[in-house]
């Protein structure tokens, strides 16, 4: 023991006590998915507080010289036998009564109980020191080491801080209208029962407007149930914002909805507001299901959820290489599904998994913050099979012969934190759109693979847009890079129109037994809608120097190795409320897009002159500009550009109220020449997919957008945040100057202007530009692969729920001619892959 004490004394100066702000990784290895529960436990460096599994701790020691580690091992405590067990070894699932995760009454998240063992280990000889051993050592050693051990164990681990322990979908905010709600003295008194919609006589889902006491039915749900939208229409006609659902009123509260805020809300004056219409809240009893109960019921209803998850059949669990499940970290199923599919693509496997030893050897001092290291760690975790093992069931000692569907799997906490850092949506634990995450991740891959092998090239293709002026018959050709084909859904082409109309008629008549009928849309109709020419009503023609009508045709200038197709199921209703189209599309297993290859300029065709539309300038100001902070009276070239075009503020405001970004609205009004809301709306709908859709308006001849900010006034904190994401200080400065020093807008701007930043230094995962892969010189333009336009389906991602902001994602992947369903931690052989209900489809080129 004296010898160990001497060793401890020799490394004492390297042992630190965690301070507030230190990142302590005590739950997950920085280079693998090993944890304290894994075989060999986890070694936490007592200097850097990075955690390493037993297979990597020696490598870290050899590289850094750090010798002192806190070795943490955990084992699950056996579960106590529950009286309510069904006899199968598993307690029966309680029916959820609350729209929540990890909360009493919510969807269950099992909380394991652990026994923990902690000791200090000194490398390279792995000498062990327990707490009892420390008691016999000199005071200076005992005190320093004990404080470090206690500090590490008491600190919130980074993984724990990122993990969602519970999520409550019922947390509601006070309505901004509640305190000063206007209530009409119209003599209306509401009876205690017998309520009907005043428009359609519906007797269920009745809402009372708290301003005038009108009784009207609620919204129609995505599956056709619910009401007929009369309460919503009443708000649109009157502007009266708040309604309460009759039948949910109890002394404890009620369901209150604010149409203006488009959310369930709290009304602290609800007893007073109800009393105005003769309702005594203290005597009311619940007779209707709350919105939370309805949401849970919809989520559990046989239909889309059950079909996509193949819940009606007994699925055979699969284990092994490439069959690893991923834990849901709280609404992270969108990420799980996308990454499972990406790591079936050979380009991603070769880039990150085949080279994992080299990547780990070259990782920076803090690999938890390095993009390439964390992507490689995730890819190896998914493909190696090391974590594709049945989850232990400690509650059933005789557990069996038959494997459970759940796996040990991997929890991508570090990866999620890294790819979401600084992003206004992906840094949260809310549900997200899988298509938006796919593009966000591809953007990160692009940025981190400059001038080097780039796996996102597998999806990259060129789109050719041909615009023909109908007045001059002259054409304009443009090309852009894209990664996803967005396929429209022509609802008017449904093949079961009569069934849909009959079901609609029965619902409008209040028939609660009316069946749910899903629109059957032919895939050929979707492709026809994609390829047919689009009419541009307000096209500014440089040939005739005025607005006229034009047609736009879109074709493939190249065909990628792997093609992603998004079914545009999510749209807006006439009232601008987001909704999901409930459709079934007969997506084929093979696809031939050869007929959609672009042909370029046609023989004898004249091109439109390259002349920009006239800028909208204030009449009494010279076009050359105004003197800016860099300007001088002798040299016009240094004048700041004029940044104040005359825009119709009312049109801009109307567009903003519809939820579009301010800068997109300003551009829509500018480029349509202040011709009104309809023209601006058409411009927006035609440019929503543009990469710079929400970027600041840049006038002809200007070098930057409105609101540019002198470098001296930029926030150092904002600069540091963007630099920490892997960008250079110059790039961060440019982004903040282009967005008036607003951090969230700057982050969005920088990801949508990667091409503009190519000439500037980019660092990878915090490395210097010199260390960044591929050096400084960018390629001379986007590199695209090309080949035949024939494809076969190999994966698809499906979404269940009413919008991309809620619900659940799963993916199906074809492996060795067998379809496999990946539903978070469950990986099973698919019996009936629901290919007609997918959201994102992934095809690979068929070899000639």
N, C-alpha and C positions, 0 to 999 in steps of 0.2 A: 504493500500500500504506500510505503514511503516513496517507492520508485514512481508510482502513478502520480503522487503528489508533486514530485519534482517535475514531471512532464507537464502537469497542469500549470505549475508555476512558470514554466518556460513559455507557455502560450497565453498566459493570463492577459498580456497587453493586447491580444487580438480579440478577446472576448468582450462583446458589447452588450449593454442593456438597452432593449428597444425603447425609443423615445416616441412621443406622439408624432405621427406622420410617417414613421418607418413602415415599410411594406413587409409584413411577416407572412411568408408562404409556408404554413405548417400543415396544410391539408392536401397539397398536390405537388408532385414533382415538376420542376420547371421544364424537363425534357421528355417526360413520359406521363402516363396517367397513374403512376404508382401513388399510393396514399398510405397513411398509417395503418389502414386495414389490409394493405397488400402484403404478400409474403416478403419478409425482410424489413417491413416498416418504412418510415421516412426519416431521412437525416436532414436536420435544419442547421445550416451553417450559423454558428454563433457570432459571426461577424457581419455577413451580408444578409442573413435571415432568408436566404433562398433554400427551398426544399429540394432534395434529390432522393430518388429511389436507390436501392442497394446496387443496381447495375450502373449508376452514373456517379455516385458519390466519390469513388476513387479517381475517376477521370477529372472531376472538378478539383479535388485535392491536388492532383498532379499539375493541373493548369494554374492554380491560384496560390498553392502553398498553405491554404487554410486547413488547420488540423482539428479544431474543436467543433463538434457537432452535437446537437441534441437529438437523440434517437427516440422517436415516438412510434410505439406500436399500439394498435387497438384491436380488440376482438369483440364481436357482438355478444351481448348477454342473451341467454335463451329467453324466448318470450314466455310469459306466464300464460298458462292455459286459461282460456276465456270460457265462461259458462255458456256463452251464446254460440260457441263453435258448432258448426253444422255437422261435424263428424268427418269432414273431408280433410281436416288438417288446416283449413283456412277459415277464419271467421267470416260470416256472411257480410256482404257489403251493405252498409247502411244507405238508405235512400237519401240523396242530398236534399237539403231544404234551404240551402243558402248558396248564392252564386259566388262561391269563394273557393280558394285552395288553401289547405292547411289550417282552416278555422273550423271550430265546432259547428256542425251542421253543413259544412261545405263538402266539396269533392275531397276524398280522403287522400292524404299523403302520409305514408307510414313513417313514423319517427323511430329510428333504431336507438337502442340503448347500448353503450359500449363500456368495456373495461379498458383502462389505459395504463400503459407502462412507459415510464420516461427515465432516461439515463443519459449521461454524457459519454460520448465515444471519441477517443483521440486516434486520429489516423497518423501514419499508415498502418500501425499494428493493431488498430481497433481495440485499444485498451478501454475498458468500461469503468465508469464511476457512477454509483448510485447516490441517492440522497443520503443514505446511511453512511456511505463512504465519506461523503463531504464533511460529516459531523466530526470526523477524526483528523481533519486537515487544518493547517494554520488558518487563523481568522481571516487574513487578507484573501486567501484562496476561497475559503468557504463563502465569505460574504459576496465576492464578485461573481462567482459561478452561480450561487443560489439566486442572486438578483436577476441574472441573465435568464436562468431557467424559468423563474417565476414570471418574468416579463414576457418571455416568448409564449408561455402557456396562457397567460392572461390576455395577451393582445388579440384583437379581432383579426383573424386571418383574412387575407385578401379574398380567398375563395368564399369564405363565409359572408363577407360583406357583399359580394356580388350575387350570391345565391338567394333566390326568392324563397323565403321560408313560408310565406303565406301571401295570398293575393285575395283581395276582397272586391268583388265587382259591385257591391252594394254601397260602398262609400260614396256619399253624395254631398254636394256643396250647396250652401244657401243660395237661393235664387236672388239675383240682383233686383228682381221686381217685387219680392215679397214684402219688404218694409213699407213701400209706398204704393201698393197695388190699388188701382182705381176699381171701385165696385159700384155698379149702377143701382140707384134706388128705383128699381122697376117693379117692386112688389112681388117678385118671383119667390115662391117657397117650394122646397123640394120635399116630396113625400119620402118616408123611410124605406119604401120598396116599390116594386112595379115599374122600374125605370125602362124607358124605350128611347131609341134615337129619334129625335124630332124630324129627321129627314127620311129614314128608311125603315123605321119601326124595329130595328134590330134590338134584341133584349140582352145581349151579352156585350162585354167590353165597352161599357158606357162611361163616358167622361163628362164631368160638369165643368164648364168654363167658370173660373172664379171671378170674372168681371161681370158677366151678364146672366149667369146661371143656366145657360143653354146646355141641354143634355144631348150629346152627340156621340156617335160610335168612333172607336179608335182606328189606328192605322191597320192596313192589311199587312200580314207577315209575308216573308219571302215564299212560304209554302202555300199561300192562298188563304190561310185561316186568318182570324182576327176580325177587324171591322171593314168599313168601306171608306175610311179616310175623311169622314165628315167633320170630325173635330179639328183635324189639320186644315181642311178647307176653310172652316170658320175663322181660324186664326189668320189665314192668308187674306181673308176678306176684311177682317176687323182690326187685326193687330193685337187682340186681347191675348196675352202671352201664356197664362198658366191655367192648367186644368187638373182636376183631381179625379182619380178613378173610383167611381161609386162601387161599393161592395168591398173595398179594401180599407175603409175607414174604421179605426178602432181607437180607444183612448190613447194608444201608444203612437198613433200616426196613420199615414196613408201613402199611397202612391201618388206623387205629385210630379207633373211633367211640365217643363217650360219649352214651348215650341220655339220661342225666340232664341233660347240657349241650346236647343236641340239636345236635351239631356234630362234624365231624372234628377230632381232637385229636392232640397229641403225648403219648407215654408215655416219659419218660426212663428208666424201669426196664423197658422192654419185653423186653430179653434175659432178665432175671431172671424176669419174669412168664411168658414162654414156656417157660423151662427147668423151671418148676414142673410143667408138663404134658408134659415130655419132648421139647420142641422145641428143637433147637439152631439158633439164628437164623443163625449163621455158615455153616451148610451148606445153608440153604434157597435155592431158586431160584423165580423168579416164574413162575407158571403161569396166573394169572387177571388180567384187566384191573383196574387200580386204579379207584377211584371217579372220579378225575379223567378217566381214559380213557373210562369209561362216560358221564360227563357230556358230554364232547366228542362222543362217538359219538351220543348222544341229540340233541345240538344240530345234528349234521350229517345226522341220519337223514331219509330222505324221509318226509314226513308234514306235521305242522302247520307247521314252519318253512318247508319248501319251498313248500307251498301258499300260505301267507300272503304270502311274498316273491315268489311267482310265478317261482320259480327254474327251472322246467322249460321256460320259453319265452324266446325272444329278445325283450326289451322295447326299444321305440324310445325313446331319450332325448329329453327335451323341454327347451327353453330359452325364456326370455322372461319377461315380466312375470307375477308370481304363480306362477312355476315355479322358485323358488330353493331349492336344497338347504341343509341345515344340517349342519355338522360334528358328529360325535359326540365330546364332550369326555371320554369315559369314562363309560359308563352314563348318558348324558344323552338317550337316544332317547325317553324318556317326555316330557321337556320339548319336544324337537323336534316330536313328533307333535301334542301339544296346541296349541302355538303356531301350527303350520301351519294347523290347523283354525280356530282363533280368528280369524286374520287373513283368513279367507274370509267372515267375518260383517261385514256393512256397518257395524254400530255401532262395531266396533273399528277398521275402516278410516277411518271419518269422524272418530272421536275422536283418533286418534293419527297417521295418515298424511296425511290431507288438510290437517291443521294443522301439519305438521312445521316449517315455517319460523317460525311464531309460537312454537311450543314451544321451538325452539332459541334464538330471540331472548330468550325469557323464562327460559331455564335459569339455575340458580344458578351461583355461581363454580366449583363442582366438579360438572359435569354427570354424572360417572361415578356419583355417589351419588344422583341424582335419578330417582325412579321413572318419572315421565311422560316424561322425556327418553329414558331407556333403552328404554322400551316403544315409543316413537315411532321410535327408531333401529332397533329390531328389525323393526317393521312395515314401515318404508320399505325396509329391506334385503331383506325377503321379497317385497315387491310391486313394487319398481321395475324389477327385471330387470337392475340394474347388475352383480350378482354371479352371474347365471344364465348362466354361460359354461362351455364344456368345460374341465375341468382340463387344463393343459398336460402333455403326455407327453414329457419331455425325453430319455427313453431311446430314443425312436424318431424319428430325424430325418426319416424318410419318412412320418411319421404323417399320416395319412390322412384320407382321404376320409370314413371312417366315424367319427362322433363317439363318444367313450366315454360311459358312463353317469355317471361321476363329474363333479361340477361344481367350480368354484372355491368356490362357496357362501359361507356366512357361519358364523363361529364365535361363538356367543352367550355369550362368557365373562363380559363385564361384566354382562349381563342375568342370567345364572345366579347370579353372586355376589351381586347385589343382591336378587333375589327369594328367595334361600335364606338370606340373612344372619340369624343368630340362630335359625333353625329347626333342631331336632335331627336332622332327616332330610335336608331339601332343601339344607342347607349342606354335605352330604357328597358323595362321589363314588360312593355306592352306588346300585344300581338302586332305583327307587321306583314306587309305584302311580300310573299316569297319572290315575286318577279323583281321588285325594287331591291331586295337584298341581293339577289343574284347579280344585278347590274352594279350595285355598290361594291360587292366583293371583286368583280371583274375589274372595276376601276382601281381597286387597291393592288390587284395583281399587275395591272398595266404599269402602275407607278413604281412598283418594286421590281420590275423586270425590264427596265430600260436597257436596250442594246444587248440583251441576253436572251436565252431561250425563254419564250413567253407562252405558257400553256393556254392563255385566253385566246391565242390565235386560232385555236381549234373552233371557236365560235364566231370569229370575226369575219364579216363579209361586207362587200360594197353594194350599196343601193344606188341605182340610177333613177333619177326623177326627170321626166321629159314633160315640159310645159309648152303647150302650143297656144299662141295668141289666136283666137278665133277670127279676129278682124284682119290681121295681116298674114296669118298662117305661118308665121315665123316661130321658131322653136328655141327653147333654152334647155340645156342639159346641165345637171349638177350631179355630183356623186357625194355620198356620205358613208361613213362607217357605221355599221350597226351590229348588234349581237343577238337580237331577238326579232322574230317575225310576229307582229301583233295581228291576229286574225279576227276580223269583225264577225259578229253574230247577227245575221239578217233574220230577225224574228218573224218577218212577213213570209219567210220561206218554209215555215213549219209544215211538216207533212200530216200532222194530226190536228189541223185547225178546228174541225168540227168538235172533237173531244174537248179541246181547250175552251171553246165558246160555250159548250154545254156546262162544263164545270164552273165557268165564270157566271153564267146565268143562275145556276143553283146557289152559288155563294151570295150573289146580290139579292136573292130572294130570302136569304137568311137560313138556307138549308145547311145545318151543321154537319150533315152526313155526306156532303158533297166530296167526291174523291179528289185527291191531289193529283193533277195531271201535269206531267213534265213535257215541255215543248220538244218535239223531235226535229232537229235541224240537220239536213244533209251536209256532210263535210264539203261536198262539191259546191254547195251554195256559199259557204264561207270563203272558199278559195275564189269563187267568181266575184264576190264582193270585194276581195282584196285586189284583184287584178283589173277590175273595170275602171275606166277613166273617171276621175273626180272633177266636177265642175267648180271652177273658181270664179265666182260672180264679180268680185271687185279686184281683178288683177290689173296692176299698173303696167301697161305695155310700153317698153322703151321704143318700140317701133312706131307706135301712133301717138306716143307722149300723152297718154290719158288712160283712164280706167276702162276696162272692157272685160269680156268673158274669155276665160281660157280653160283648157283641159289639162289635168295632170295625170300622168301615167307612171306607175312605179314598177320597176323590174329589178332583177338580180344582176348586178355587174360581175359578181363572182358567187360561187357556191362554197360554203364552208365545209370543213370535214364533219362538223357536228352542228346540226340545225336545231334551234330552240323555237318552238311555236307557243305563243301565249294566246289562249282563248279569251277574248275581251268580254268576260262575264260581268264585270263590274262597270256600272254606268250610272247616270243620273236620271231621275224621273223628271217630269215636267215641272215639279215643284223644287227641283234641285236637291232632292233628298237622295243620297247614295243608295243604290239597291243592287242586288245580285240577280242576274238572269238565271232562272232555274231551267236549264236546258240539257238535253242529251244529244251528243254529236257523234256520229259514227266515224270516229277517227281511224284511219286505215293503218295497218301494220307496215305497209310499204308506200312510198311516195315518189312520184316522178314530177319534178318541177322544171324539166328541161324547157318546156314551152314558155316559161317566165324569164328566160335569160334575156338580158338587155342587148340591143343591137347597135346602140350608139347613133351618131348622126346618120340620117338616111340620105341616099343619093339624091342630089338636086335640092335638098332641104336647106333653107336659109335660116341663119341663127339670129336671135334678137340681139340688137346692139347692147353693149355693156354700159348702160347709163343708169345711174341711181335715181330713184324718185326724188322730186324736189323736197328739201327739208321744210318743216313748218317752223318758221321764224317769226318773231315779233316784228311787225311792219316798220317800226321806227328805230330798229337797231341794225347796224351794219353786220353783214354775214361773217366778216372776217373774225369777229370774236371780241372779247373784252380783255382788258389787261389783267393778267393773273399774277400770282405771287412769283412766278418765274419770268414774267414778261418785262419788256421795255419798249419805249416808244419808237425806237429805231428799227426794231426787228419784229415783224409780224409773225415770224415762224415760231417765236417763243410765247405768243399770246395763248392764254388758256382758252380752250374752245367754248363757244356759247353753249351753256348747258340747260337752257330754259325754253324748250319748245312750247308753243301754245297748245295745250291739251284740254279737251273738254273734261273738266273735273267731275261732272255729274256722271258721265259715262264710265270714267275710271272707277268712281265710287261704286256704281252698280255692279261692275265686274268683280271688284274686291269683295263685295257682300256675298257674291256667289262662291267665294272661297279660293279664288285664283290669286297667285302672288302679285303684289303691287307692281313690280317691275314688268311682269308679263302683261298686266292690264295697261300700263303706260305704253308699252310697245304696240299692243293691239290698237290702241286709239291713234298712235302716231302713224303706223304703217297703213291704216285705213283712212287717213286724212280727216279725222274728226267727222266721219260721215254717219255716226250713230251707233247705237248698241248692237243692232243686228250684224252690221259689217264687222264690228270689233269682235263679237262673239264667234262669227265664222272664222275670223283670223285665229282666235285662240284655239278653237277645235281643230284647226288644221296645223297648228304648231305645238300642240301639247307634248309631242314626243321629241321635240327639238332638245338637244343637250343643254342649250343655253336659254331654255324657255323662261326660267325665273331669274336670269341674270340681268344686271342693270342695262337700261337703254343706252346704246352708244350711237351718237349721231354721226352722219357721214363726215369723215375727216377728223373725228375725235379719236383720241388715244385711250380714253377711259370713260367710265360711266359717270353718272351724276353723283354728286356728293363726294368727290374725291377729297381725300384728307391729307394734309401735309404730314410727312413722316414724323415730324417732331411731336405731333399730337397723338400718335398712335399709342394704344394701351400696351405697356410692356407685358402685362399679364396675358392679354390676348395673343401677342406675338409668341410668348413662351408656350402657350397652349397649342398653337398651330405647329410650331417647331417640334414640339414633343410628338407630333403625329408623323414625323418623318420628313417634313418639308424644310427647305432652307429659310433663313431669315428674310432673304430677298423675296422669296415667293410669298411668305406670310405677310410681308409689308404690302406687296402688290394686291393681295386678296383683301386686306383690311382697307386699303385706300380705295378700292373699287366698290366697297360696300359700306362706306361711312363709318368704319371702325366698329361694326356690329358683328360679334363673334360668330353667331349661328349662321348669318348670311355669308360671312367670309368662308366658313367651312363648306357650305353648299357651293359657293362660287368656285373655290379652288378645285373641287372634284369635277365641276362641269367645264373647267378651262385647262385640263391637263395638257392639251396640245399647245396652248399658249405658253405653258410653263416649261416646255421641253428644253428650251435653250438655257434654262436656269438650273442651278445645282439641286439635285434631289438626293436625300440620304435615305438609306433603307433601315428602318427599325432603329433610328437614332444614330446610325453610323455616319461617319464623315463621308463627304462626297468621294474622297479617295478610296474609301473602303467599299463604297456602294458597288454592287455588282454591275459590271459592264462599263464602268468608267463614265466619262462626261459626254461623249459625242452621241447625240441621239440619231436614230435612223432617219433617212431622208423622207419619211412619210409612213403611214400605216401599212404594215406588211399583211397581205391577205393571201390565203391559200385558195386554190381553185381546182375544180374538177367536175365530174358529171353531177347532175342534179338529181340523182337517184338515192333514196334513203330508206332505212328500216328503223322502226320504232324500238328503242331499247330502254326507255324509262319515261315515267310521267309522275307529276306531282298533283295531288288533288286537294281541294279545299272544302271544308264543311263549315257552314255558318252563313250568316246574313251579309257579312262584308269582310274585307281583308283585315279589318281592325279587330276582329273577334273570330271565334271558331277554332278550327284545328286543321293542321296539314299532315298528310302522310305521303309517302312515295312508294311506287312500285318500280322495281328494276328487274330487267331480264338478265339472268345469270345462267349460263350453260343451258339455254333454251327453256329455262324454268322461271316463271314470274315469281318474284319474292316481294312481300310487303314489308316495308320498314315503317313501323309505327312507334317512334321514339325508341324505348328499350326493347320492344317486341319485334322480333325478326322471324317471319314464318313463310312457309311455302304458300303462295297465293292460289286459291282454288278458282275464284271468279274475278280476275282483275277488272275493275270498272273503268275500262278505257274510254267509255263514252262520257264520263263525268269529270275528266281531268281539267286542270287549269294551265299547267305548263307541260308541254310534250317535248321529249328529247329524241332526236333522230341522229343516226350516224350514216355516213356515206356507204353505199353498197359498192364493193369492189367490182370493176368490170370483169 
